[in-house]
Amino acid sequence: MENSKSKDPLHGITLLKIVEQLVAHYGFDTLGELIKIKCFTDNPSVKSSLTFLRKTDWARKQVEELYVSSLPKFS
């Protein structure tokens, strides 16, 4: 079997890393505008965002989609 890299851009990336990179790039204000969830608009923190996103699949999916679409901007 051939050893090849996973084509999944989220492979090996933790939710913590995703949130930290999005916050560093956009800030909580812009994240709250891009994804309408309270953990980014009302008293936001990485810890509270992680807690919410780990429990809420639809919100996590939106965050992961934003991360994947933003990957070219991070380079």
Secondary structure, DSSP 8 states (H G I E B T S, - for coil): ------S-TTTT--HHHHHHHHHHHHHHHHHHHHS--HHHHSS--HHHHHHHHHH-HHHHHHHHHHHHHHHHHH-
